[in-house]
Amino acid sequence: MKKRGKKDNFIPFRDSVLTWLLKENLGGNSKTAMIAALSPANINYDETLSTLRYADRAKQIMCKAVVNEDPNAKIIRELQEEVMKLKAIIKAEGLEAKIESYVFDAKSSG
């Protein structure tokens, strides 16, 4: 029995060389674009049908790619973004000169 609310997202990979080569791209941590080359000739009907089936199966594979980032680098980047936002707010409010004099006074008295 399947539990309600949870959808089974597992799509099995075909046993083929192409699927084995694309395994990391199809189900890994990446975004992948696939182009299926088809032929209108009657002689290639079976191959075209197989290609369409494979492309349809590959289209059903969904993965959520995330950026591989060092946790420390992420914190540093987020803090730098926050500093930039705060500087923009200070500049917009016209408090830039007051804060610079306050920082200068704090440095000279310490």
C-alpha positions as CSV (number, residue, x, y, z in Angstrom):
1,M,0.0,0.0,0.0
2,K,1.2,3.5,-0.8
3,K,0.9,6.2,1.8
4,R,-1.3,9.1,0.8
5,G,0.4,12.4,0.4
6,K,3.7,11.0,-0.6
7,K,4.3,10.5,-4.3
8,D,6.7,7.9,-5.5
9,N,9.2,9.8,-7.7
10,F,11.6,7.1,-8.4
11,I,12.0,6.3,-12.1
12,P,14.2,3.3,-12.8
13,F,17.1,3.8,-15.3
14,R,17.1,1.6,-18.4
15,D,19.9,-0.9,-18.8
16,S,21.7,0.8,-21.7
17,V,25.0,2.4,-22.4
18,L,23.5,5.8,-23.0
19,T,21.6,5.8,-19.7
20,W,24.8,4.6,-17.9
21,L,26.8,7.5,-19.5
22,L,24.1,10.1,-18.6
23,K,23.3,8.7,-15.1
24,E,24.9,11.6,-13.3
25,N,23.3,14.1,-15.5
26,L,19.8,12.6,-15.5
27,G,19.5,11.9,-11.8
28,G,22.4,13.8,-10.2
29,N,22.9,17.4,-9.1
30,S,22.7,19.1,-12.5
31,K,20.3,20.5,-15.0
32,T,20.3,18.6,-18.3
33,A,18.9,19.4,-21.7
34,M,18.2,16.5,-24.1
35,I,17.7,16.6,-27.8
36,A,16.1,13.6,-29.5
37,A,17.1,13.1,-33.2
38,L,14.2,11.6,-35.2
39,S,13.9,10.4,-38.8
40,P,10.8,10.7,-40.9
41,A,11.9,7.7,-43.1
42,N,9.9,4.4,-42.8
43,I,13.1,2.4,-42.5
44,N,14.0,4.2,-39.2
45,Y,10.5,3.7,-37.6
46,D,11.7,1.4,-34.9
47,E,14.7,3.5,-33.9
48,T,12.6,6.7,-33.9
49,L,10.0,5.1,-31.7
50,S,12.7,3.8,-29.3
51,T,14.2,7.3,-29.2
52,L,10.9,8.9,-28.4
53,R,10.2,6.4,-25.6
54,Y,13.7,7.0,-24.2
55,A,13.2,10.8,-24.4
56,D,9.8,10.5,-22.7
57,R,11.3,8.4,-19.8
58,A,14.2,10.9,-19.4
59,K,11.7,13.8,-19.3
60,Q,10.0,12.2,-16.3
61,I,13.2,12.3,-14.3
62,M,13.0,15.3,-12.0
63,C,15.9,16.4,-9.8
64,K,16.5,19.6,-7.9
65,A,19.9,20.9,-8.6
66,V,21.6,22.8,-5.9
67,V,24.8,24.9,-5.9
68,N,27.7,23.1,-4.2
69,E,28.9,25.8,-1.9
70,D,31.1,25.8,1.2
71,P,29.1,26.7,4.3
72,N,31.7,29.3,5.4
73,A,31.7,30.8,2.0
74,K,27.9,31.0,2.0
75,I,27.9,32.8,5.3
76,I,30.6,35.2,4.2
77,R,28.6,35.9,0.9
78,E,25.4,36.5,2.8
79,L,27.1,38.8,5.3
80,Q,28.6,40.8,2.5
81,E,25.2,41.1,0.8
82,E,23.8,42.4,4.1
83,V,26.6,44.9,4.5
84,M,25.9,46.2,1.0
85,K,22.1,46.5,1.7
86,L,22.8,48.4,5.0
87,K,25.3,50.7,3.2
88,A,22.6,51.5,0.6
89,I,20.1,52.2,3.3
90,I,22.5,54.5,5.1
91,K,23.3,56.4,1.9
92,A,19.6,56.7,1.1
93,E,18.8,58.1,4.5
94,G,21.7,60.7,4.3
95,L,23.3,59.4,7.5
96,E,26.6,58.5,5.8
97,A,28.6,61.5,7.1
98,K,27.3,61.1,10.7
99,I,28.2,57.4,10.8
100,E,31.7,58.1,9.4
101,S,32.4,60.7,12.0
102,Y,31.1,58.3,14.7
103,V,33.4,55.5,13.5
104,F,36.3,58.0,13.3
105,D,35.6,59.2,16.9
106,A,35.4,55.6,18.2
107,K,38.8,54.7,16.6
108,S,40.6,57.8,17.9
109,S,39.3,57.4,21.5
110,G,40.2,53.7,21.7
